Amino acid sequence: MYVREETIDDLLRRVYGRLLRHGAPISPGRGSAVELTGVLLQLTNPRARLSRSEARGRVFSALGELLWYLRGTDRLDVIGYYLPEYADSSDDGKTIHGAYGPRLLKTHGTNQIRTVIALLRRWTDSRRAVVQLFAATDLARRYKDVPCTCTWQFLLRERKLSMIASMRSNDAFLGLPHDVFTFTMMQELIARSVGAELGDYYHFVGSMHLYDRNREQARQYLAEGWQPTTSPMPPMPRGDPWPAVRGILRVEKAFRTTGKAPPAPTNGYWRDLIRLLTVFRLAKDDDATGIAALRRRMVSQVYDPYIEAKEVAARGPR
């Protein structure tokens, strides 16, 4: 199955429809599902990475997962702040074996992201800019969580950086929207790091599946109708993004651990991301007034529906 679309919602609608109509039944360890094999998705506008639907528009948890990667940690409490369900994937109640962060930034003492950036700066036509996530040792015993992603490959062609993610397995309902967000954000970070524009994003999956427990939710998503495709995230600012990333990581840690944050990067793009983290924190306290104030201060209006939903939830039933 090959699908080429402009936005994440266009991809999701095609994938869910095909799984519901033609998926073959399987019974893996996590529950009964239907499956498509050998699926290739091509996203021609990787900044259109945010679903506009009520069901799949999970910008806050997706941003939290991205920052978990960039922090280079496997700690459950860090990702559990955004996604409590990760507790079911921990072998010891403290860490996640398959966490991407240590594999990206600390594999045998190697920061794979920094290495790939250096490689592409030296040899723009390189075919070796590959990040490895699944390891041979993941087969040594039955861990609760091992990476679904095998590799990321980055190709710099005609001053555009394309990305190819190779997945052994992908949960179409819960995993796919998060993966597209976090992976294309990594793609854009690396593109800016090498002075390139954003190319296409390719998502290859050996087993694309939909669990039976999510079938009705997938049908409800399709019943929402066609989603608008005109509101991608704004472009990441040109230049080295890593000072801003380090600043956001400091702010995120402060919010998560103390509820307060130090001064943030001043650029509107990065400040909007920090405001999203703030909204998430305020939502935990049902602070609808604070959320409304932040909503008015956002630079980009693309995040407005997600913030509005948090504000409405914080106000509670009327």
N, C-alpha and C positions, 0 to 999 in steps of 0.2 A: 504494500500500500504506500503510495506517494501522494502527499498533500502539500501544495504550495499556496500560501495565503499571506496577506499583509499583516494581520493582527492576531493576537492570542485568541480572541473570541471566535474568529473565523476558523482557526485550527481546532479549537475545542468542539465547536459544533460539528465539524466534519468527523472528528475522531469519535465523539460520543455516539453520533448517529450510526457510524459504521460498526462500532462495538455492539450496540443494541440490536442491530439488524443481522450482523454476520459474525459476531464473536463466537469462537468455539469454546465450549465449557472446559474448565480445568479445575483442579482441586489442590492448589499449593498449600503450604503450611499456614498461611495467614487467612485462609477461608476460600470458599468457592468463588469462582470468577468466570468471566468470559474473556477471551484473548484473541488478539491479532498478532501475527509474527512478522518480523522483518519490515517494520514501519519506518518510513522516512518523512519527517516533517520539515518544511522549509519556511522560515519566517522572513519575509522580505523587508519588514520594518521592525527591527528588534526593539525599538523604543516603544512600540505598541504592545508592551509586555504586561500591561495591567488589564485584567478582565473588567468590563463595564457592567457585569451582571451582579445582582444581589448575592447569588450563590457563590461565585468564584472570585469576587473582588476582595482579595485578602492582602492588601498592600502592607499592613502593619506586621503581620507574622512573616511575610516574605522578606521584608526589610530586616526584621530581626534575625532571620535565618542567614541572610547575606552577611550581616555583621558578625554572627557567630563564626562563619567561615573565616572572615578576615581577621578575627581575633586569634585564630590558630589554636583554639581550645576544644577539648572533647567533653567539657563539663556539662552535666545534665542541668544544673541549676541555671546556667546561662541561657540555654535554648528553652528550658522549661518555663521561663518567664513569658515567652511568646507562644510556645506550643507545648502545653502541659502533657499532651498525649505522647510526647517523646519518652516519658517515664516507662512506657510499656516496652521500649526498645533498649533499656539499660540492663546489662548483665549484673551490675553490682550496686545499682541505685545511685551511683555518683557520676558515671561517665557513659559515653556512647562509643562503642567500639568502632563503628563505621563513620564517625564524625569526619567531615571533609577538611576542617581547618588544619589539624596537625599534618594531614597528608599533603595538603597544598603547600604549607609553609615550613614543615619540619621533617620531611622525609629523608632519613639518613643524614640529617644535618643540612639538607638542601631546601631552600625556598624555591619551589618550582615556578611560582609566578614571577619572581624576580629573575630567575634564570631564563624563562621564556622571553621576557621583555628584552633582556640583554642580547639574546640570540637573534631576535627579530630586528633589533637595532643594527646588528653587525651584518646579517645576511637577510635581506628583505624577501628573497624568494625561497627561503628555507622551507623544507617539508618536515623538519625535526621539532618544530615547536609544539610538543605534545606534553600534556600534563597527565600523569597516571594517578588514578584514584583507587581502583580495585587492585588488590595485591594478592600474590600467590598464598600468602599466609592466611588470608581470609577463608581459605578452604580447609585449614588445619583442624578446625573444630566448629561446632554449630553455635555461632554467635547469634544473639537476638537481632542484631543489625549489622549488615555489611553494605558497603556502597553499592547502590544501584548503577552508579556511573562507572564505566571502565576508564574512559579517557576523554580529555578535551584536546582538540587540535586547533591551532590558529594558523590561518593562511593569510599572509599580507600580499595582496595583489592589486595593482593599479591604485595604490595608496588607500585601499580599503581593507579592513581586517574582518575576515569571515571566521566563523567558529563552527566546529563540528563536534557535537557531543555524542559519544557512543555509550549507549545504556544497555546493560544486560536485561533490565527489567524496569518497568515504569507503571505506577498506579495512575491511571488516566485521570481519575477524579481528584484525589488529594495531592498526588505528587507532581503531575505535569504542570499545572499553573505555577506552583512554587519554583520548579526547576527552570522553567522558561524565564521567570523573573530573575532569579539569582544568577543563572548562567549568562544571560545577556547583559546583566550589569557587570559581571566579570569581563565579558567581551568588551564592553565600552571602556572599562577602566584600563584594560591593556591597550585598546586602540588609542586612547588619549596618551598613554605612556610612551607610545612609539610615534606619536604625531600623525596618526591615521584617522580616516573617517570610518564610520561603522558600515561593515558589509552585511551580507545575509547571515542568518543563523540557521544551522542544520541540526536536527535532533533525530538521531537514529536509535531505534529501540528494537531489541531482540524480541521481548515479550511486552507488548502494550496490553494492559488488562484493566478491566472494570470489575471490582468486587460486587457480588450480589447485594451486599448491604448498602451499596451506593447507587444501585440501578434506578430506583425511584427518584433520587436526587438528580441524577443525570437527566432523567426525563423532565423533571421540573425545570432544570436549566434550559433545556431545549424549548420548553413551553414559554419561557420568557420572551422568545422571539429574537429577531435579528438585533445585534448590538451595534451602536454607532462605532465607526472606525476612524473618526477624525480627531481623536484626542490622545496622541502618544505622549509619553513623558518628554519634557524638554531635553535638548542636547546637554550632555555633560560639558562643563566649561573646558575650553582648550587648555593645554599645558599639563604639568605634572599633577595628577589628582591625589597623590598619596599624602601630602601634608593635610589636606582636607579630610581624608579618610581617617588619619590618626586623630584628628580633632573630633570627628564624630564618634570614634570609638571611646574617647575619654568621656564625652558627654553621655553616651549610651550607658557606660558602666556606672556613672554617677546617678543617672535616673533609676537604673535597675536596682542599685544597692542602697541609695539614700533618698530617692525621690526628688533630689535637687541636682542642678547641673552647673558646671563652670561655663565661662564665656564660650560662645560657639563661633565657627568660621563665619565670616561676614557675607560671603557670596550668596546670592539669592537661591541658587540651585541647592547648595549644601544646607543652607539654613532651612529650606523647606523640608528636607529630609529630617532634620533635627526637630522641626515642629511636628512632624508625623510621630516621632518617638514621644514627644511631649503629649500629644493627643492620646496616644496609647496609655501613657501613665495616668493621665487625667481620667480616662475612661474607667480605669480600675477603681477610681475613687468616686465615680458617678458625678464628676464635676462638669455638668453641661455648660455652665456659664464660662468656665475657663476654655472649654473646647470651642465654644462659639467665638470667643475673642481671638483664638489662634486661627480659626477658619477665616476670619476677616483679614488676617495679616499675611496669608499665604501669597507668594509671588505668582505661582502657577495655579490656574483653576482646574487643572486636570485631576487634582486630588480632592476636589470639593465633594463629590458624591460619597467618598469613603469617610471623610470627616463628618459630613452631615449624618451619616448612618450612626456613627459613634455618639454624636450629640443627641440624636433622637433616642437611642438606647439609654443614654445617661439620664435623660429626663424621665424615662419610665412611662408607664401607661397613663393616659389622661382621662 
